[in-house]
Amino acid sequence: MTNVNNFIVTLLVAFITAVGTAPPAEAAATITVVNLDGAGEGFNDPAPPDADSTTGGNLGATLGAQRLLAFQFAANLWGAVLESSVEVRVGARFDPQTCSATSTILGSAGPVTATRDFTGAPQPNTFYPIALANKLSGVDLDPAQDDIGATFNSAVGTTCPFPNVWYYGLNASPPGSKIDFVTVVSHELAHGLGFLTFVDLGTGAKLLGRDDTFMLHLENHSTGERYPDMTDAERVTASTSTGNLDWTGPLVIGNSAGLSAGKLAPSGHVRMFAPNPAQPGSSVSHWDTVLTPNEQQEPSYTGVDHTVGLSRPLLCDIGWCSGSPVDLYFLVDLSGSFSDDLPVFKTEAPIIIDSLAAKFDLKVGLGSFIDYPIFPFGDSASGDYAYKREIDITSNIAAVKTAISGLTTRFGTDTPESQLPALYQAATGVGQDLSGVGFAGASIPAGQNANFRNGVEKLFLLWTDARFHLPGDPGNLAYPGPSFNDTVNAILALDPPKVLGIVPGGDLDAIKDVTDMAIATGAIAPAGGVDCNNDGTIDIPAGAAIVCSTGATGIGIGAAIRAVVEAALAPKTISISVRESIHLKSSIIPSAILSTAEFNALGVDPTTVCLGPEPSPGIGDCTEAHKKIHTPEDVNGDGRLDLVLHYDTVETGLAPGDTQVCMTGKTFDGKSVKGCVTVRIF
């Protein structure tokens, strides 16, 4: 282990504003606050609780208890959006820190230690903050120590002349100019989790001459040179090159669409804080102050923010998130038959969405449908409609939960519903004007498409218990919806999404229609099949459509959502070529990912490919031995070009007695792949 206590990142306060926010979600990683204060101070201060904070939902009996509750609340914000089987321990205390009448240090935090070359490390010779290293390895690598050290300014509101004081409420609504403690703690915890570099910014020197995982995604935009590849002097220059130091991680880029300033075109790279002269404790390890709207991880406190914003995809870029970027759009049937299903969905879906958000780089959207308010398809008096986007695809999971909680069922006169119009409009957003045929109230406004990100896994999840209405079905107006084929073609034009299905009640006509749609859009169960209700029994065999049936009242919808999404995102099995006998004393293992009639190996990003003894991402050697992309070759003589790679034998983790070698990686559009072959190792 390497002590990195010198790499502590501070947060200053210069001005105060207030913005809205959301409550924490159920934790998927356990982050525990360890109280390091002595008797009568900090978290143990026996003073009466702050009245405003009590009003704001913090019911701690003393001032110290309020501080501890607010700290744990902030820790839970991060625990809800990260995944780790290893507890993260945060040693925290209150102490006086620098303060003046015009500015003050609010807090500081950082990893207690860093380590490298542990089992599961994605990159060799690269330092990882200890909490992240524990997550990646699956064990506590340094159980005798806390993982994060944090100190907050006890002078604020006591001996400090700065006019603004701490607010320990949990509702993100501090009165007046009070400073929101939860926001500040959340900011500092991000640094402890890995939002920082271990580079000496004064000299440009790497920690013990080695990379850290944060720097791997830094670039000098003016030269195009990567931070790890620079000389020490070039790193000093890049770190003070205002406007030119940027973050290149794909998950940040994919989540940065909401920025109106601070994003570089056309790359989508996001600017980092690189002032000249450098600001110790702030430079490089924060977003640039030009980002609009403001981000929590800027160097100065910009107001209340209980959303972690772009900081989560940044932490995903450095290794905190094991899954691919995923956009999931729910299409929910709100016809009258769902009156007993909907309460179950409202209860179970938010919990499952939280768990998926911890496992994948997830954005979620929500649409609903009943049917056209044209007899006998639907009822205008009941407010029926063919399709409505409730909320567009977003990383704001709290907003999605709010949208789910506001859903209500309507009517829907006959049995079939408007699944095809809903899917078609969610794919295209073209709208439909029916005023010319006398049914203006049945029109679908344009611009309600699901705005999927480019280069990510795209999923529609269709939840319905009825068969599809088809064009021409008889009524006061011949059914005006699109055909099955037109709907499929609209979906396939989007890169394309898969349509997953969940059908409560087991209606055979509904199951057939949803199954046909799933097959047409490539939603096919992976090897091993799908267990829809988590009872250990495979309900959907490999190669069948990913469509789960649940109870008639919606019971089991949560397990089914998780099952179909995880099945759709399971790594694609690929063919690989590795020599049958591997001598561990040989220096290099040549290997290849093979193209087939169904798969183009050249679509795999070679920088993501690892070779090792297990089919798990990040296991083995993940760095091409020659550090270059080799010319594609037809390795197996089938007339197709294959991706050729070489790996250092000693870094693969292979051992005598192993009987397989596996390669894992991702395609350039973010889809996971894996392949294994049987070998003899000696």
C-alpha positions as CSV (number, residue, x, y, z in Angstrom):
1,M,0.0,0.0,0.0
2,T,1.1,3.6,-0.7
3,N,0.2,6.3,1.7
4,V,-1.4,9.2,-0.2
5,N,-2.5,11.5,2.7
6,N,-0.8,14.4,0.9
7,F,-3.4,14.1,-1.8
8,I,-6.2,15.8,0.0
9,V,-8.7,17.9,-2.1
10,T,-10.4,20.9,-0.6
11,L,-13.6,22.7,-1.2
12,L,-13.8,26.5,-0.9
13,V,-16.9,28.6,-0.6
14,A,-17.2,31.9,-2.4
15,F,-20.9,32.4,-2.9
16,I,-24.2,30.7,-2.0
17,T,-27.2,29.9,-4.2
18,A,-30.1,27.4,-3.8
19,V,-31.4,24.8,-6.3
20,G,-33.8,21.9,-6.1
21,T,-32.8,18.3,-5.4
22,A,-33.9,14.8,-4.6
23,P,-33.7,12.3,-1.7
24,P,-31.2,9.5,-1.6
25,A,-31.9,6.1,-3.1
26,E,-31.6,2.7,-1.5
27,A,-27.8,1.9,-1.2
28,A,-26.1,-0.6,-3.4
29,A,-22.7,0.0,-1.8
30,T,-22.2,0.4,1.9
31,I,-20.4,3.5,2.9
32,T,-19.9,3.8,6.7
33,V,-18.9,6.9,8.6
34,V,-16.3,6.3,11.3
35,N,-16.5,9.0,14.0
36,L,-12.9,10.2,14.8
37,D,-13.9,13.1,17.0
38,G,-13.2,13.2,20.7
39,A,-15.7,13.6,23.5
40,G,-17.6,16.9,23.3
41,E,-16.5,17.9,19.8
42,G,-17.5,17.6,16.2
43,F,-19.8,14.7,15.8
44,N,-20.0,14.4,19.6
45,D,-20.9,18.0,20.3
46,P,-23.6,18.0,22.9
47,A,-25.0,21.5,22.0
48,P,-28.7,21.7,21.2
49,P,-29.6,20.8,17.6
50,D,-29.9,23.4,14.9
51,A,-33.6,24.3,14.7
52,D,-33.5,25.0,11.0
53,S,-31.9,21.6,10.3
54,T,-34.5,19.9,12.4
55,T,-37.2,21.5,10.3
56,G,-35.3,20.2,7.3
57,G,-35.7,16.6,8.3
58,N,-32.6,16.0,10.5
59,L,-33.9,14.7,13.8
60,G,-30.6,14.4,15.6
61,A,-31.0,15.1,19.3
62,T,-27.8,17.2,19.5
63,L,-25.7,19.3,17.1
64,G,-23.1,16.5,16.9
65,A,-25.8,13.9,16.2
66,Q,-27.2,16.1,13.4
67,R,-23.7,16.3,11.8
68,L,-23.3,12.6,11.9
69,L,-26.8,11.9,10.4
70,A,-26.2,14.4,7.6
71,F,-22.8,12.9,6.8
72,Q,-24.3,9.4,6.6
73,F,-27.1,10.8,4.4
74,A,-24.5,12.1,2.0
75,A,-22.7,8.8,2.1
76,N,-25.9,7.1,1.1
77,L,-26.3,9.3,-1.9
78,W,-23.1,7.8,-3.2
79,G,-23.9,4.3,-2.0
80,A,-27.1,4.4,-4.0
81,V,-25.3,4.9,-7.3
82,L,-22.1,2.8,-6.9
83,E,-21.7,-0.9,-6.7
84,S,-19.2,-2.7,-4.3
85,S,-19.3,-5.8,-2.2
86,V,-16.7,-4.3,0.1
87,E,-17.7,-1.8,2.7
88,V,-16.2,1.7,2.3
89,R,-15.1,3.2,5.6
90,V,-14.8,7.0,5.9
91,G,-12.8,8.3,8.9
92,A,-14.3,11.7,9.5
93,R,-13.8,14.5,12.0
94,F,-14.5,18.2,12.6
95,D,-11.5,20.5,13.1
96,P,-10.9,24.2,12.6
97,Q,-9.6,25.0,9.1
98,T,-8.7,28.1,7.2
99,C,-11.3,30.8,7.3
100,S,-11.7,34.5,6.7
101,A,-14.5,37.0,6.4
102,T,-14.8,36.5,2.7
103,S,-14.0,32.8,2.1
104,T,-13.4,29.6,3.9
105,I,-12.3,26.0,3.4
106,L,-15.4,24.0,4.1
107,G,-13.8,20.5,4.1
108,S,-11.2,18.3,2.6
109,A,-11.0,14.6,1.9
110,G,-9.0,12.0,0.0
111,P,-8.1,8.3,-0.1
112,V,-6.1,7.1,2.9
113,T,-4.0,4.8,0.7
114,A,-3.6,3.7,-2.9
115,T,-2.4,0.4,-4.3
116,R,-1.6,-1.2,-7.7
117,D,-1.3,-4.6,-9.4
118,F,-3.9,-6.3,-7.2
119,T,-6.0,-9.2,-8.4
120,G,-8.7,-7.6,-10.6
121,A,-6.7,-4.4,-11.4
122,P,-7.8,-3.3,-14.9
123,Q,-4.5,-1.7,-15.7
124,P,-1.0,-2.9,-14.6
125,N,1.5,-0.5,-12.9
126,T,-1.4,1.9,-12.2
127,F,-2.4,3.3,-8.7
128,Y,-6.0,3.0,-7.6
129,P,-7.5,4.7,-4.5
130,I,-8.0,2.0,-1.9
131,A,-11.8,2.1,-1.9
132,L,-11.9,1.5,-5.7
133,A,-9.2,-1.2,-5.5
134,N,-11.2,-3.0,-2.8
135,K,-14.3,-2.8,-5.1
136,L,-12.4,-4.2,-8.1
137,S,-10.6,-7.0,-6.2
138,G,-13.7,-7.9,-4.2
139,V,-11.8,-8.0,-0.9
140,D,-10.6,-5.4,1.7
141,L,-7.0,-5.1,0.7
142,D,-6.1,-3.0,3.8
143,P,-8.6,-3.9,6.5
144,A,-6.6,-2.2,9.3
145,Q,-7.2,1.3,7.9
146,D,-10.2,3.4,6.8
147,D,-10.5,3.9,3.1
148,I,-11.2,7.7,3.1
149,G,-10.1,10.4,5.4
150,A,-12.3,13.5,5.7
151,T,-12.1,16.7,7.8
152,F,-14.7,19.5,7.9
153,N,-14.4,23.0,9.2
154,S,-15.7,23.2,12.8
155,A,-15.0,27.0,12.8
156,V,-17.9,27.6,10.4
157,G,-20.7,29.0,12.5
158,T,-18.6,29.2,15.6
159,T,-15.2,31.0,15.6
160,C,-15.1,31.7,11.9
161,P,-15.8,35.4,10.7
162,F,-17.3,34.0,7.5
163,P,-21.0,35.1,7.7
164,N,-22.6,31.8,6.4
165,V,-23.1,28.8,8.7
166,W,-23.7,25.1,8.3
167,Y,-27.1,23.7,7.5
168,Y,-27.5,20.0,8.4
169,G,-31.0,19.5,7.0
170,L,-31.7,16.7,4.7
171,N,-34.2,18.4,2.4
172,A,-31.8,20.5,0.2
173,S,-33.5,23.7,1.3
174,P,-31.2,25.7,3.6
175,P,-32.7,29.0,4.7
176,G,-31.1,32.2,3.7
177,S,-27.4,31.9,3.0
178,K,-26.7,28.8,5.1
179,I,-24.2,26.2,3.6
180,D,-25.7,22.8,2.8
181,F,-23.5,20.3,4.7
182,V,-24.8,17.3,2.7
183,T,-23.7,18.9,-0.6
184,V,-20.2,19.6,0.8
185,V,-19.8,16.1,2.2
186,S,-21.0,14.5,-1.1
187,H,-18.4,16.6,-3.0
188,E,-15.6,15.5,-0.7
189,L,-16.6,11.8,-0.7
190,A,-16.2,11.9,-4.5
191,H,-12.5,12.8,-4.0
192,G,-12.1,10.0,-1.6
193,L,-13.7,7.6,-4.0
194,G,-11.2,8.6,-6.8
195,F,-12.1,12.0,-8.3
196,L,-8.4,13.1,-8.0
197,T,-5.0,12.5,-9.5
198,F,-1.9,11.6,-7.5
199,V,0.4,13.6,-9.7
200,D,2.6,16.3,-7.9
201,L,1.2,19.3,-9.7
202,G,4.2,21.4,-8.8
203,T,6.7,19.1,-10.6
204,G,4.4,17.0,-12.8
205,A,5.9,13.8,-11.3
206,K,3.7,10.7,-11.1
207,L,3.3,9.0,-7.8
208,L,6.4,6.7,-7.6
209,G,6.7,7.1,-11.3
210,R,3.5,5.3,-12.1
211,D,0.1,6.2,-13.6
212,D,-3.0,6.6,-11.6
213,T,-6.4,5.6,-12.9
214,F,-7.7,9.2,-12.9
215,M,-5.0,10.5,-15.2
216,L,-5.7,7.9,-17.9
217,H,-8.6,10.0,-19.1
218,L,-6.9,13.4,-19.1
219,E,-5.8,15.1,-22.2
220,N,-4.2,18.4,-23.3
221,H,-6.7,19.5,-25.9
222,S,-4.4,21.9,-27.6
223,T,-1.8,19.2,-28.3
224,G,-4.0,16.0,-28.2
225,E,-1.4,14.4,-25.9
226,R,-2.6,12.1,-23.1
227,Y,-1.7,13.1,-19.5
228,P,0.1,9.7,-18.8
229,D,2.2,10.1,-21.9
230,M,3.5,13.6,-21.1
231,T,6.8,14.4,-19.6
232,D,6.7,15.9,-16.1
233,A,7.2,19.4,-17.6
234,E,4.4,18.9,-20.1
235,R,2.1,17.8,-17.3
236,V,2.8,21.0,-15.4
237,T,2.0,23.0,-18.6
238,A,-1.2,21.0,-19.2
239,S,-2.3,21.5,-15.6
240,T,-2.2,25.2,-16.0
241,S,-3.5,25.4,-19.5
242,T,-6.9,27.0,-18.8
243,G,-9.5,25.6,-21.1
244,N,-7.3,22.9,-22.6
245,L,-7.2,20.2,-20.0
246,D,-10.2,17.9,-20.6
247,W,-11.7,14.6,-19.6
248,T,-11.9,12.0,-22.3
249,G,-13.7,9.2,-20.6
250,P,-16.6,7.7,-22.7
251,L,-19.2,7.6,-19.9
252,V,-18.8,11.3,-19.1
253,I,-19.0,12.1,-22.8
254,G,-22.1,10.0,-23.1
255,N,-23.8,11.8,-20.2
256,S,-22.7,15.4,-21.0
257,A,-25.6,16.3,-23.3
258,G,-27.1,18.6,-20.7
259,L,-24.0,20.9,-20.6
260,S,-24.4,24.2,-22.5
261,A,-20.9,25.3,-21.6
262,G,-17.7,23.4,-20.7
263,K,-17.9,20.7,-23.4
264,L,-15.5,20.7,-26.3
265,A,-16.8,20.1,-29.8
266,P,-16.9,17.8,-31.7
267,S,-15.2,15.4,-29.3
268,G,-17.6,15.9,-26.3
269,H,-14.7,16.1,-23.9
270,V,-15.5,18.0,-20.7
271,R,-13.2,20.7,-19.4
272,M,-11.2,20.2,-16.1
273,F,-10.1,23.0,-13.8
274,A,-6.6,24.1,-14.9
275,P,-6.0,27.7,-13.8
276,N,-2.8,29.6,-14.2
277,P,-1.2,29.8,-11.7
278,A,-2.1,26.4,-10.3
279,Q,-4.3,26.2,-7.2
280,P,-3.0,23.4,-4.9
281,G,-5.9,21.2,-3.7
282,S,-8.1,22.4,-6.5
283,S,-6.3,22.2,-9.9
284,V,-7.0,19.2,-12.2
285,S,-9.1,17.3,-9.6
286,H,-12.3,19.3,-10.3
287,W,-14.5,20.2,-13.2
288,D,-13.8,23.6,-14.7
289,T,-15.8,26.5,-13.3
290,V,-17.2,27.3,-16.8
291,L,-19.5,24.2,-16.8
292,T,-23.1,25.2,-17.2
293,P,-25.2,24.3,-15.4
294,N,-23.0,24.0,-12.4
295,E,-21.6,20.7,-11.3
296,Q,-21.2,19.6,-7.7
297,Q,-17.6,18.7,-8.3
298,E,-16.4,22.3,-9.1
299,P,-13.6,23.7,-6.9
300,S,-16.0,26.2,-5.1
301,Y,-19.3,25.6,-3.5
302,T,-22.0,26.7,-6.0
303,G,-25.1,25.9,-4.0
304,V,-27.2,23.0,-3.0
305,D,-26.9,19.9,-5.1
306,H,-27.8,16.4,-3.8
307,T,-27.4,14.9,-7.3
308,V,-23.9,13.6,-8.0
309,G,-24.2,14.7,-11.7
310,L,-21.3,14.0,-14.0
311,S,-19.2,12.8,-11.1
312,R,-20.8,9.4,-11.2
313,P,-20.0,8.7,-14.9
314,L,-16.5,10.0,-14.2
315,L,-16.1,7.5,-11.3
316,C,-17.5,4.9,-13.7
317,D,-14.8,5.8,-16.3
318,I,-12.1,5.1,-13.7
319,G,-13.6,1.7,-12.7
320,W,-16.4,2.1,-10.3
321,C,-19.1,0.8,-12.6
322,S,-18.8,-2.7,-14.1
323,G,-21.5,-2.5,-16.7
324,S,-21.9,-0.9,-20.1
325,P,-23.8,2.4,-20.7
326,V,-27.5,1.6,-21.0
327,D,-30.5,3.6,-22.0
328,L,-33.8,1.9,-20.8
329,Y,-37.2,3.3,-21.9
330,F,-40.3,1.8,-20.2
331,L,-43.5,1.7,-22.2
332,V,-46.3,1.0,-19.6
333,D,-49.9,0.0,-20.4
334,L,-52.3,2.1,-18.4
335,S,-55.6,0.7,-19.6
336,G,-58.2,-0.2,-17.0
337,S,-57.0,-3.8,-16.7
338,F,-53.8,-2.6,-15.1
339,S,-55.5,-1.0,-12.1
340,D,-54.3,-3.8,-9.8
341,D,-50.9,-4.2,-11.5
342,L,-49.9,-0.5,-11.3
343,P,-49.5,-0.3,-7.5
344,V,-47.1,-3.2,-7.6
345,F,-45.1,-1.6,-10.4
346,K,-44.9,1.7,-8.4
347,T,-43.5,-0.2,-5.4
348,E,-41.1,-2.6,-7.1
349,A,-39.8,-0.8,-10.2
350,P,-38.0,2.1,-8.4
351,I,-36.1,-0.5,-6.3
352,I,-35.0,-2.4,-9.3
353,I,-34.1,0.8,-11.2
354,D,-31.8,1.7,-8.3
355,S,-30.1,-1.7,-8.4
356,L,-29.6,-1.4,-12.2
357,A,-28.3,2.1,-11.8
358,A,-25.6,0.8,-9.4
359,K,-24.6,-2.0,-11.9
360,F,-24.7,-0.1,-15.2
361,D,-24.2,3.4,-16.5
362,L,-27.9,3.8,-16.6
363,K,-30.3,6.3,-18.1
364,V,-34.0,5.7,-17.8
365,G,-37.1,7.1,-19.5
366,L,-40.8,6.4,-19.3
367,G,-43.7,6.4,-21.7
368,S,-47.3,5.2,-21.4
369,F,-50.2,4.2,-23.6
370,I,-53.9,3.2,-23.5
371,D,-55.4,3.7,-27.0
372,Y,-56.8,6.3,-29.4
373,P,-59.9,7.9,-27.9
374,I,-62.0,6.7,-30.8
375,F,-64.7,4.2,-30.2
376,P,-64.3,1.3,-29.7
377,F,-60.6,1.6,-29.2
378,G,-60.6,4.1,-26.3
379,D,-62.8,6.5,-24.4
380,S,-62.2,10.3,-24.8
381,A,-64.3,11.0,-21.7
382,S,-61.8,8.9,-19.6
383,G,-58.8,10.8,-21.0
384,D,-57.5,7.8,-23.0
385,Y,-54.6,8.5,-25.4
386,A,-52.5,6.4,-27.8
387,Y,-49.1,7.4,-26.5
388,K,-47.5,9.9,-24.1
389,R,-43.9,10.4,-23.1
390,E,-43.9,10.8,-19.3
391,I,-40.2,11.6,-19.0
392,D,-37.4,11.5,-21.5
393,I,-34.3,9.4,-21.0
394,T,-32.3,10.9,-18.1
395,S,-29.7,10.0,-15.5
396,N,-31.9,11.7,-12.9
397,I,-33.3,8.5,-11.4
398,A,-35.2,10.5,-8.7
399,A,-37.2,12.3,-11.4
400,V,-38.0,9.0,-13.1
401,K,-39.3,7.7,-9.7
402,T,-41.5,10.7,-9.4
403,A,-42.9,10.1,-12.9
404,I,-43.7,6.5,-12.0
405,S,-45.4,7.5,-8.8
406,G,-47.7,9.9,-10.8
407,L,-49.0,7.2,-13.2
408,T,-52.7,6.5,-13.2
409,T,-54.8,4.0,-15.2
410,R,-57.5,5.2,-17.5
411,F,-60.0,3.1,-19.5
412,G,-59.4,1.6,-23.0
413,T,-62.7,0.3,-24.3
414,D,-61.8,-2.9,-26.2
415,T,-59.1,-5.5,-25.5
416,P,-56.3,-4.7,-27.9
417,E,-54.2,-1.6,-27.2
418,S,-51.9,1.0,-28.9
419,Q,-48.6,-0.8,-28.3
420,L,-47.5,-0.2,-32.0
421,P,-48.3,3.5,-32.1
422,A,-46.5,3.9,-28.7
423,L,-43.4,2.1,-29.9
424,Y,-43.4,3.9,-33.3
425,Q,-43.7,7.4,-31.7
426,A,-41.1,6.5,-29.0
427,A,-38.8,5.6,-31.8
428,T,-39.5,8.5,-34.2
429,G,-41.3,11.3,-32.4
430,V,-43.0,12.3,-35.7
431,G,-46.4,12.7,-34.1
432,Q,-49.7,12.1,-35.7
433,D,-52.4,14.7,-36.7
434,L,-55.9,13.2,-36.9
435,S,-57.7,16.5,-37.1
436,G,-58.2,16.1,-40.8
437,V,-60.3,13.0,-40.3
438,G,-62.4,14.5,-37.5
439,F,-60.6,13.2,-34.5
440,A,-58.3,16.1,-33.4
441,G,-58.4,14.9,-29.8
442,A,-56.9,11.6,-30.8
443,S,-53.8,13.2,-32.3
444,I,-50.3,12.4,-30.9
445,P,-48.1,15.5,-30.4
446,A,-44.7,15.4,-32.2
447,G,-41.4,15.4,-30.4
448,Q,-42.1,12.7,-27.8
449,N,-39.4,10.2,-28.9
450,A,-37.1,8.6,-26.5
451,N,-33.8,10.4,-27.0
452,F,-31.3,7.5,-26.8
453,R,-27.6,8.3,-26.5
454,N,-25.4,7.3,-29.4
455,G,-23.2,4.2,-29.0
456,V,-24.9,2.7,-26.0
457,E,-27.1,-0.3,-25.4
458,K,-30.7,0.8,-26.1
459,L,-33.7,-1.0,-24.6
460,F,-37.5,-0.6,-24.8
461,L,-39.3,-2.5,-22.0
462,L,-42.9,-3.1,-23.1
463,W,-45.3,-4.0,-20.2
464,T,-48.7,-5.0,-21.4
465,D,-51.3,-7.7,-21.0
466,A,-53.1,-7.2,-24.3
467,R,-52.6,-8.0,-28.0
468,F,-51.7,-5.2,-30.5
469,H,-54.3,-3.2,-32.4
470,L,-53.5,-3.4,-36.1
471,P,-54.1,-0.9,-38.9
472,G,-57.7,-1.1,-40.3
473,D,-59.2,-2.7,-37.2
474,P,-62.9,-1.5,-37.5
475,G,-64.3,1.4,-35.5
476,N,-65.7,4.9,-35.9
477,L,-62.4,5.4,-37.8
478,A,-60.4,2.5,-39.2
479,Y,-57.6,2.0,-36.7
480,P,-55.0,4.7,-37.6
481,G,-51.9,3.2,-36.1
482,P,-48.8,2.0,-37.9
483,S,-48.3,-1.6,-39.0
484,F,-46.1,-4.1,-37.2
485,N,-43.4,-3.9,-40.0
486,D,-43.4,-0.1,-40.0
487,T,-42.9,-0.1,-36.3
488,V,-40.1,-2.6,-36.4
489,N,-38.3,-0.7,-39.2
490,A,-38.6,2.6,-37.1
491,I,-37.0,0.8,-34.2
492,L,-34.3,-0.8,-36.2
493,A,-33.3,2.6,-37.6
494,L,-32.1,3.6,-34.2
495,D,-28.8,1.5,-34.0
496,P,-31.1,-0.4,-32.9
497,P,-32.9,-0.8,-29.5
498,K,-34.2,-4.2,-28.4
499,V,-37.8,-4.5,-27.3
500,L,-38.1,-6.6,-24.2
501,G,-41.4,-7.8,-22.9
502,I,-43.2,-8.4,-19.6
503,V,-46.8,-9.8,-19.9
504,P,-48.9,-10.1,-16.7
505,G,-51.7,-12.7,-16.7
506,G,-50.4,-15.0,-19.4
507,D,-52.8,-13.9,-22.3
508,L,-51.6,-16.0,-25.2
509,D,-52.4,-13.4,-27.9
510,A,-50.5,-10.8,-25.9
511,I,-47.5,-13.1,-25.4
512,K,-47.4,-13.9,-29.1
513,D,-47.5,-10.2,-30.2
514,V,-44.8,-9.2,-27.7
515,T,-42.7,-12.2,-28.6
516,D,-42.8,-11.4,-32.3
517,M,-41.7,-7.8,-31.5
518,A,-38.8,-9.1,-29.3
519,I,-37.6,-11.5,-32.0
520,A,-37.9,-8.8,-34.7
521,T,-35.7,-6.5,-32.7
522,G,-33.1,-9.0,-31.7
523,A,-34.1,-9.5,-28.0
524,I,-33.0,-13.1,-27.7
525,A,-32.1,-14.9,-24.5
526,P,-28.4,-15.5,-23.9
527,A,-26.7,-18.8,-23.2
528,G,-28.1,-20.1,-19.9
529,G,-31.5,-18.6,-20.5
530,V,-33.6,-16.3,-18.3
531,D,-35.0,-16.9,-14.8
532,C,-37.9,-14.4,-14.8
533,N,-38.9,-14.7,-11.1
534,N,-35.6,-15.4,-9.4
535,D,-36.6,-18.9,-8.2
536,G,-33.7,-20.7,-9.8
537,T,-35.7,-22.2,-12.7
538,I,-35.0,-21.1,-16.2
539,D,-38.2,-19.7,-17.7
540,I,-36.9,-18.6,-21.1
541,P,-34.4,-21.0,-22.8
542,A,-31.4,-19.7,-24.6
543,G,-32.3,-18.4,-28.1
544,A,-35.9,-17.6,-27.3
545,A,-37.5,-14.2,-27.1
546,I,-36.8,-12.2,-23.9
547,V,-40.4,-12.0,-22.8
548,C,-41.4,-12.8,-19.2
549,S,-44.9,-13.6,-17.9
550,T,-45.9,-12.6,-14.4
551,G,-48.9,-13.0,-12.1
552,A,-52.2,-11.4,-13.2
553,T,-51.9,-8.6,-10.6
554,G,-48.4,-7.7,-11.4
555,I,-46.7,-9.6,-8.6
556,G,-43.1,-10.3,-9.6
557,I,-42.8,-7.3,-11.9
558,G,-39.6,-6.2,-10.1
559,A,-37.8,-9.6,-10.6
560,A,-39.0,-9.7,-14.2
561,I,-37.6,-6.2,-15.0
562,R,-34.2,-7.1,-13.6
563,A,-34.2,-10.5,-15.4
564,V,-35.1,-9.2,-18.9
565,V,-32.7,-6.2,-18.7
566,E,-29.8,-8.3,-17.4
567,A,-30.5,-10.9,-20.1
568,A,-30.5,-8.3,-22.8
569,L,-27.2,-6.9,-21.6
570,A,-25.4,-10.3,-21.1
571,P,-22.0,-10.3,-23.0
572,K,-22.2,-11.7,-26.5
573,T,-20.3,-14.9,-26.9
574,I,-17.5,-14.6,-29.4
575,S,-15.0,-17.0,-31.1
576,I,-11.4,-16.6,-30.1
577,S,-8.1,-18.1,-31.2
578,V,-5.3,-18.9,-28.7
579,R,-2.7,-21.6,-29.1
580,E,-3.7,-24.9,-27.5
581,S,-0.6,-25.3,-25.4
582,I,0.8,-22.3,-23.4
583,H,4.2,-22.5,-21.7
584,L,4.3,-20.1,-18.8
585,K,8.0,-19.4,-19.5
586,S,7.2,-18.0,-22.9
587,S,7.0,-14.2,-23.0
588,I,4.1,-13.5,-25.3
589,I,0.7,-15.1,-25.9
590,P,-0.6,-14.4,-29.5
591,S,-4.3,-14.4,-29.7
592,A,-7.2,-13.2,-31.9
593,I,-10.9,-12.4,-31.8
594,L,-12.4,-14.1,-34.8
595,S,-14.9,-12.6,-37.2
596,T,-17.9,-14.8,-38.2
597,A,-20.8,-14.4,-40.5
598,E,-22.7,-12.8,-37.6
599,F,-19.9,-10.9,-35.9
600,N,-17.2,-8.5,-37.1
601,A,-14.3,-8.7,-34.8
602,L,-12.9,-5.4,-36.0
603,G,-15.9,-3.8,-34.2
604,V,-14.2,-4.7,-30.8
605,D,-12.2,-1.9,-29.2
606,P,-8.8,-3.4,-28.7
607,T,-8.0,-1.2,-25.7
608,T,-10.8,-2.9,-23.7
609,V,-9.7,-6.5,-24.3
610,C,-8.3,-8.6,-21.5
611,L,-6.9,-12.1,-21.6
612,G,-6.9,-14.3,-18.6
613,P,-8.2,-17.5,-17.0
614,E,-11.8,-16.4,-16.3
615,P,-14.6,-14.9,-18.5
616,S,-14.9,-11.8,-16.3
617,P,-14.2,-8.2,-17.4
618,G,-10.9,-6.9,-16.1
619,I,-9.4,-10.4,-15.3
620,G,-6.0,-11.1,-16.7
621,D,-3.7,-8.9,-18.8
622,C,-5.6,-5.9,-20.2
623,T,-2.7,-4.2,-22.0
624,E,-1.6,-5.3,-25.5
625,A,2.0,-6.3,-25.2
626,H,3.2,-4.2,-28.1
627,K,1.0,-1.2,-27.2
628,K,-0.3,-0.9,-30.8
629,I,-3.2,-2.0,-33.0
630,H,-1.9,-4.8,-35.2
631,T,-2.9,-5.1,-38.9
632,P,-6.0,-7.3,-39.1
633,E,-5.3,-10.8,-40.4
634,D,-7.4,-13.8,-41.5
635,V,-6.2,-16.0,-38.7
636,N,-8.3,-19.1,-39.5
637,G,-8.5,-18.9,-43.3
638,D,-12.2,-18.3,-43.5
639,G,-11.8,-15.2,-45.7
640,R,-12.7,-12.8,-42.8
641,L,-10.3,-10.4,-41.1
642,D,-9.8,-11.0,-37.4
643,L,-8.5,-8.8,-34.5
644,V,-5.0,-9.8,-33.6
645,L,-3.6,-9.1,-30.1
646,H,-0.6,-10.2,-28.0
647,Y,-0.3,-10.4,-24.2
648,D,2.5,-10.8,-21.7
649,T,2.3,-14.3,-20.3
650,V,3.3,-13.3,-16.7
651,E,0.6,-10.7,-16.5
652,T,-2.3,-12.8,-17.5
653,G,-2.8,-14.6,-14.2
654,L,-2.6,-18.0,-15.9
655,A,-1.2,-20.8,-13.7
656,P,-0.3,-24.5,-14.2
657,G,-3.4,-26.6,-14.2
658,D,-5.7,-23.9,-15.7
659,T,-7.7,-25.4,-18.5
660,Q,-9.1,-22.4,-20.3
661,V,-8.2,-19.0,-21.6
662,C,-10.8,-16.3,-21.9
663,M,-10.9,-12.9,-23.7
664,T,-13.4,-10.2,-22.6
665,G,-13.9,-6.7,-24.0
666,K,-16.4,-4.2,-25.5
667,T,-17.3,-3.2,-28.9
668,F,-16.9,0.4,-30.0
669,D,-20.6,1.0,-29.3
670,G,-20.3,-0.3,-25.7
671,K,-21.6,-3.9,-26.0
672,S,-19.8,-6.5,-23.9
673,V,-18.2,-9.6,-25.5
674,K,-16.5,-12.7,-24.1
675,G,-15.1,-15.9,-25.5
676,C,-13.2,-18.9,-24.0
677,V,-11.2,-21.8,-25.3
678,T,-9.8,-24.9,-23.8
679,V,-6.0,-25.0,-23.5
680,R,-3.2,-26.9,-21.8
681,I,-0.9,-24.7,-19.5
682,F,2.4,-25.9,-18.3
